[in-house]
Amino acid sequence: MAVIYGLLGALFNLSHPGHFISWGWIQISLANLIVIIVMVVVFLLAMVIPLPGKRRRRGGSQ
């Protein structure tokens, strides 16, 4: 597992300060903003995409 972390650390430079976005009194790091956006997109997709087997249950019960 340490080898994997070493390889990932070699790909990404982790020794620089983070990037921050400021809107008035709100300040958020770019990494956290990206994570929040991905979470919202996954949530919206979960609301829109039908569950597997849903079509089978509707048609098969009647």
Secondary structure, DSSP 8 states (H G I E B T S, - for coil): -HHHHHHHHHHS--SS---EEEETTEEEEHHHHHHHHHHHHHHHHHHHS--TTHHHHHHH--
